[in-house]
Amino acid sequence: MTVLTVGAVTRYIKNLMEQDETLREVFVRGEISNFKRHYSGHCYFTLKDSEATLRAVMFRGRAQFLKFEPKDGLKVIAGGQISLFERDGQYQLYVEQLIPEGMGELSLAFAQLKDKLTAEGLFEESRKKPLPLLPAAVGIVTSPTGAAVRDIVTVAKRRHPGVPLVLFPVQVQGPEAPGQIAAAIDRLDRSQLVDVMIVGRGGGSLEELWAFNDERVVRAIAAAQTPVVSAVGHQTDYTLADFAADRRAATPSQAAELVVPDVRELIKYLTAMRTTLHSRMQKLLENRRARLERCLDSRVFSRPESLLADRRQLVDGLMQRLPQALRALVLAKQHRLSLAAEKLTVLSPLGVLARGYSIARTLDGEVVRRAGAVFPGQLLDVVLHRGALTVQVLTAEEDEENGEKAPRAAKPGQQCMF
């Protein structure tokens, strides 16, 4: 009987599994659960069906090339090797490929990114900018050797040879393409050298067009202040760049037609505008001439003396009425003045003094209204109708409530005259 350690048994079983041709390259269909992307970039998850579960791991070297984001509940076909994880003594699938079941990897990635960017509002119609009527320059972001740039240049020069074209050459497919396209859009936008941009390429398969579904390209288009026309050469399918662009063209040639106006159409438009302007000016001048003729035929210009005669007669009549109106006004004012003078005389204190009354005041100017307010020996000023007197109080008697008079004694130390 051979006694083995746990490690030895585990290594033995692992060698058996790795030598098995079936387990060395296997494809497993199942549903993802417990998915976790580690900060290191490795992906850990479980594949399950109605009968069993299988642990799986996809290392960063493979996971970084996934076009879609794995998530719980997603049915996939995972390809790789089944081996034993010695530390835990559990077998697991080391995933080399991960393919969504029922939907291609790129199609799933497209749908996931579209949902994400739609939720952020990058495809809202309110973000779309209008294209300029006559751009001073047109920027082109595409491959310098492809058919797309030739189509754009040919159509643009045919429609309006005077519009400058600025080419920013980039790769339009391959791993380097998304970064180059996004950087070109950003640089052209910040340079302010062009009024509008065409971003695109010729036709191709979904894989070949995938650079225009890259999140970096889509965000660069959405962030650009310069209007962007997407011109990816496919008429039936859309890329995410089409949703983010301000206008979508089915082909590069159509993009050039949208951006560059036809000079012949412009000439026709300007000719029509000039004809309309001439016609309206002619009509305006005729209206002004007719109005001038009506003015010249009016009484003001044909018989101005008649207007002056009427006005002169009116002035004469007013001049005759003016003295009478002034006399009436003066008499009315004099009458009002007399009435006011009579009222003033009646109410004036001087009129009261003329009837024999006088006003007694203290030397401080306070009017004496009652005997109790002064004391014997106090000096007072007495105002008469004509002149004033300074008198000294001999006695001060004030009527009480019962009608008796109460003499007021002098203050101590004061001399009184009786």
C-alpha positions in Angstrom: 0.0 0.0 0.0 1.4 3.4 -1.1 0.7 6.4 1.2 0.7 9.7 -0.6 0.6 13.3 0.7 -2.3 15.6 -0.2 0.0 17.6 -2.5 1.2 14.5 -4.3 -2.3 13.3 -4.9 -3.3 16.7 -6.1 -0.4 16.9 -8.5 -1.1 13.4 -9.8 -4.7 14.2 -10.6 -3.6 17.5 -12.2 -1.2 15.6 -14.5 -3.9 13.2 -15.5 -6.2 16.0 -16.4 -3.6 17.9 -18.4 -2.7 14.8 -20.4 -6.3 14.2 -21.3 -6.9 15.3 -24.9 -10.6 16.1 -24.2 -9.9 18.4 -21.2 -7.0 20.1 -22.9 -9.2 21.9 -25.3 -12.9 22.0 -24.4 -15.9 24.2 -25.0 -18.4 24.5 -22.2 -21.9 26.0 -22.6 -23.4 27.6 -19.5 -24.7 30.6 -17.7 -22.4 33.1 -15.9 -22.9 33.6 -12.2 -20.9 35.2 -9.4 -18.8 37.2 -12.0 -16.0 39.3 -10.5 -13.4 41.3 -12.3 -10.4 41.6 -10.0 -8.3 44.8 -9.8 -5.5 42.8 -11.4 -7.6 42.4 -14.5 -8.4 38.7 -14.0 -12.0 37.6 -14.3 -13.5 35.0 -11.9 -16.9 33.4 -12.4 -18.9 30.2 -12.3 -20.6 28.5 -15.2 -23.8 26.7 -14.4 -26.7 24.8 -15.9 -29.6 22.8 -14.4 -27.3 19.9 -13.5 -24.0 21.3 -12.2 -21.6 24.2 -11.7 -18.1 24.8 -12.9 -15.6 27.3 -11.6 -13.8 29.3 -14.3 -11.1 31.9 -14.5 -10.0 34.2 -17.4 -6.6 35.8 -16.9 -6.0 39.5 -17.8 -3.9 38.6 -20.9 -7.1 37.2 -22.5 -9.8 39.2 -20.7 -8.4 42.6 -22.0 -9.4 41.6 -25.5 -13.1 41.0 -24.7 -15.3 43.3 -26.7 -18.3 42.9 -24.3 -18.6 43.0 -20.5 -19.5 39.6 -19.0 -22.2 39.7 -16.4 -24.4 37.4 -14.3 -27.2 35.6 -16.2 -25.4 35.9 -19.6 -25.3 32.5 -21.5 -22.0 31.9 -23.1 -19.7 29.3 -24.6 -16.4 29.2 -22.9 -13.4 27.6 -24.5 -10.2 26.6 -22.7 -8.6 23.9 -20.6 -9.8 22.2 -17.5 -7.2 21.7 -14.9 -6.8 21.4 -11.1 -6.1 24.4 -8.9 -3.6 22.7 -6.5 -4.1 25.0 -3.5 -7.9 24.3 -3.2 -7.8 20.9 -4.8 -10.7 22.0 -7.1 -10.8 21.6 -10.8 -11.7 24.7 -12.9 -11.9 25.9 -16.5 -9.1 28.2 -17.6 -10.9 30.3 -20.2 -9.1 31.3 -23.4 -12.3 32.3 -25.3 -15.6 33.6 -24.2 -18.4 33.8 -26.8 -22.0 35.0 -26.0 -24.5 32.3 -27.0 -27.1 33.4 -29.5 -25.4 36.7 -30.2 -22.0 37.5 -31.6 -19.4 39.0 -29.3 -19.3 42.3 -31.3 -23.0 42.5 -31.5 -23.3 42.1 -27.7 -20.5 44.7 -27.1 -22.3 47.1 -29.5 -25.6 46.7 -27.6 -24.0 47.1 -24.2 -22.1 50.2 -25.1 -25.1 51.7 -26.9 -27.2 51.3 -23.8 -24.5 52.8 -21.6 -24.0 55.9 -23.8 -27.7 56.4 -24.4 -28.3 56.5 -20.7 -25.6 59.2 -20.5 -27.5 61.3 -23.1 -24.7 61.3 -25.7 -27.2 60.5 -28.5 -29.8 63.1 -27.6 -31.2 65.1 -30.6 -30.8 68.3 -28.5 -27.0 67.9 -28.7 -27.0 67.9 -32.5 -25.4 71.0 -34.1 -26.5 72.4 -37.5 -24.1 72.2 -40.4 -22.7 75.5 -41.8 -24.3 76.7 -45.1 -20.9 77.5 -46.7 -18.0 76.2 -44.6 -14.7 78.1 -44.8 -12.8 74.8 -44.6 -13.8 71.1 -44.2 -11.8 68.6 -42.1 -11.5 65.0 -43.1 -10.5 62.2 -40.6 -9.9 59.0 -42.6 -7.2 56.9 -44.1 -5.1 58.8 -46.7 -5.0 55.7 -49.0 -8.6 54.5 -48.9 -11.4 55.0 -51.4 -13.3 57.2 -48.9 -10.9 60.1 -49.1 -10.9 60.0 -53.0 -14.7 59.9 -53.0 -14.9 62.9 -50.7 -12.3 65.0 -52.6 -13.9 64.2 -55.9 -17.4 65.1 -54.9 -16.3 68.2 -52.9 -14.2 69.6 -55.8 -17.0 69.0 -58.3 -19.6 70.8 -56.1 -17.4 73.7 -54.9 -13.7 73.9 -55.9 -13.2 76.9 -53.7 -13.9 75.1 -50.3 -10.5 74.0 -48.8 -10.2 70.4 -47.6 -8.0 69.6 -44.6 -7.0 65.9 -44.4 -6.0 64.4 -41.0 -4.7 60.9 -41.9 -5.4 58.1 -39.5 -5.8 54.3 -39.5 -9.4 53.2 -39.8 -9.1 49.6 -38.6 -6.9 47.7 -36.3 -6.0 48.1 -32.6 -4.4 51.6 -33.1 -7.3 53.0 -35.1 -9.7 54.1 -32.3 -7.0 56.1 -30.5 -5.8 57.8 -33.7 -9.4 58.7 -34.8 -10.3 60.1 -31.4 -7.1 62.2 -31.2 -7.6 63.5 -34.7 -11.1 64.7 -33.9 -9.9 66.4 -30.8 -7.0 68.2 -32.4 -9.0 69.4 -35.4 -11.8 70.6 -33.1 -9.3 72.6 -30.9 -7.4 74.0 -33.8 -10.5 75.8 -35.1 -9.1 75.4 -38.7 -12.3 73.9 -40.0 -16.0 74.6 -39.7 -17.2 71.0 -40.1 -15.6 67.5 -40.0 -16.2 64.4 -42.0 -15.2 61.2 -40.0 -15.4 57.9 -41.7 -14.1 55.2 -44.1 -15.3 52.9 -46.9 -17.4 49.9 -46.4 -16.4 46.6 -44.7 -17.5 43.9 -42.3 -18.5 44.5 -38.8 -15.0 43.7 -37.6 -13.4 46.1 -40.0 -15.8 48.9 -39.0 -15.4 48.3 -35.3 -13.1 51.3 -34.7 -16.2 53.5 -35.2 -18.0 51.6 -32.4 -15.1 52.3 -30.0 -16.1 54.3 -26.9 -13.2 56.7 -27.3 -14.2 57.6 -30.9 -17.9 58.1 -29.9 -17.0 60.3 -26.9 -14.7 62.4 -29.0 -17.4 63.0 -31.6 -20.0 63.9 -28.9 -17.5 66.3 -27.2 -16.5 68.2 -30.4 -17.7 71.8 -30.7 -17.3 71.6 -34.5 -20.2 69.8 -36.3 -19.3 66.2 -37.2 -20.7 64.2 -40.1 -20.2 60.4 -39.8 -19.4 58.7 -43.2 -18.8 55.1 -42.6 -19.5 53.2 -45.8 -22.5 51.1 -45.0 -26.1 51.9 -45.8 -28.1 49.5 -43.7 -26.3 49.1 -40.4 -25.3 51.9 -38.0 -22.2 52.4 -36.0 -22.2 54.2 -32.6 -20.3 57.0 -34.4 -23.5 57.6 -36.5 -25.6 58.0 -33.3 -23.1 60.5 -31.8 -22.5 62.6 -35.0 -24.5 65.7 -35.8 -25.4 64.2 -39.2 -25.1 60.7 -40.6 -24.2 60.0 -44.2 -24.6 56.5 -45.7 -21.3 56.9 -47.7 -18.3 59.2 -47.8 -19.6 60.7 -51.1 -23.0 61.5 -49.5 -21.1 63.2 -46.6 -19.3 65.5 -49.1 -22.7 66.4 -50.6 -24.1 67.2 -47.2 -21.1 69.4 -46.2 -20.0 71.1 -49.4 -22.7 73.2 -51.2 -23.1 72.9 -54.9 -21.7 76.2 -56.4 -24.2 76.0 -59.2 -27.0 75.8 -56.8 -25.5 78.7 -54.9 -25.3 80.8 -58.1 -29.0 80.0 -58.8 -29.9 80.9 -55.3 -28.0 84.2 -55.4 -29.5 85.0 -58.8 -33.0 84.3 -57.5 -32.3 86.5 -54.4 -31.0 89.3 -56.6 -34.1 89.1 -58.8 -36.3 89.2 -55.8 -34.4 92.1 -54.3 -34.6 94.1 -57.5 -38.3 93.4 -57.8 -39.0 94.5 -54.2 -36.8 97.6 -54.5 -38.7 98.5 -57.8 -42.0 98.1 -56.0 -40.8 100.1 -53.0 -39.7 103.0 -55.2 -43.0 103.0 -57.1 -44.9 103.2 -53.8 -42.7 106.0 -52.6 -43.1 107.9 -55.9 -46.9 107.5 -55.8 -46.9 108.8 -52.2 -44.7 111.8 -53.3 -47.1 112.6 -56.1 -50.0 112.5 -53.7 -48.2 114.8 -51.4 -47.4 117.3 -54.2 -51.1 117.3 -55.2 -52.2 118.0 -51.7 -53.4 121.4 -50.5 -50.2 122.0 -48.5 -48.1 122.1 -51.6 -50.6 123.3 -54.2 -52.3 126.1 -52.3 -50.3 126.8 -49.1 -51.6 130.4 -48.9 -55.1 129.2 -48.2 -53.8 127.4 -45.2 -52.0 130.5 -44.0 -55.1 132.7 -44.5 -57.1 130.4 -42.3 -54.5 130.3 -39.7 -54.1 134.1 -39.8 -57.9 134.6 -39.3 -57.8 132.3 -36.4 -54.9 134.2 -34.8 -56.8 137.5 -35.3 -59.8 136.1 -33.5 -57.6 134.9 -30.6 -55.9 138.3 -30.3 -59.3 140.0 -30.0 -60.4 137.7 -27.3 -57.2 137.9 -25.3 -57.7 141.4 -23.7 -61.2 140.5 -22.6 -60.0 137.3 -21.1 -57.2 139.0 -19.3 -59.5 141.7 -17.8 -61.9 139.0 -16.6 -59.1 137.1 -15.1 -57.7 140.1 -13.2 -61.1 141.1 -11.9 -61.7 137.6 -10.6 -58.3 137.6 -8.8 -59.0 141.1 -7.3 -62.3 139.9 -6.0 -60.7 136.9 -4.4 -58.0 139.1 -2.9 -60.6 141.4 -1.3 -62.4 138.5 0.3 -59.2 137.1 1.7 -58.2 140.6 3.1 -61.5 141.0 4.9 -61.2 137.5 6.4 -57.7 138.3 7.5 -58.8 141.5 9.1 -61.5 139.8 11.1 -59.2 137.1 12.3 -56.1 139.3 12.9 -55.1 139.8 16.5 -54.5 143.5 15.6 -58.2 143.9 15.0 -58.9 142.6 18.5 -56.4 145.0 20.0 -58.1 147.9 18.1 -61.3 147.2 20.0 -59.5 147.9 23.4 -58.0 144.5 24.2 -54.4 143.8 25.0 -52.0 140.9 25.2 -50.0 140.2 28.4 -46.7 138.4 28.0 -43.9 137.5 30.4 -40.4 138.9 29.7 -39.6 135.5 28.2 -42.3 136.0 25.6 -44.9 133.6 26.9 -48.5 134.7 26.6 -50.3 135.0 30.0 -53.7 133.2 29.8 -54.6 132.9 33.5 -53.8 134.8 36.7 -52.5 131.8 38.3 -49.6 131.7 35.9 -48.0 134.9 37.4 -47.1 136.1 40.8 -47.3 139.6 42.5 -44.3 141.7 41.7 -43.6 140.0 38.3 -42.9 142.2 35.4 -45.0 141.8 32.3 -45.1 143.2 28.7 -48.5 144.4 27.7 -49.1 144.8 23.9 -51.7 147.4 23.0 -53.2 148.4 19.7 -50.6 151.1 19.5 -47.4 150.5 21.5 -46.6 148.3 24.5 -46.2 148.7 28.3 -44.0 147.1 30.9 -46.0 146.6 34.1 -45.5 145.0 37.5 -48.2 142.7 39.0 -49.6 144.1 42.2 -52.1 141.3 42.9 -52.9 138.1 41.1 -56.4 136.7 41.6 -57.7 133.6 39.8 -61.3 132.4 39.7 -61.7 129.1 41.6 -64.1 126.4 40.6 -66.6 127.6 43.2 -66.5 131.2 41.9 -64.5 132.7 44.8 -61.3 134.7 44.1 -58.2 133.6 45.9 -55.4 136.2 46.2 -51.9 134.9 45.4 -49.2 135.8 47.9 -45.8 137.0 46.9 -42.9 134.6 47.0 -40.6 134.9 50.0 -38.0 137.7 49.6 -40.0 139.6 46.9 -41.4 143.0 47.3 -44.9 143.6 46.2 -46.7 146.8 45.2 -50.4 147.0 46.1 
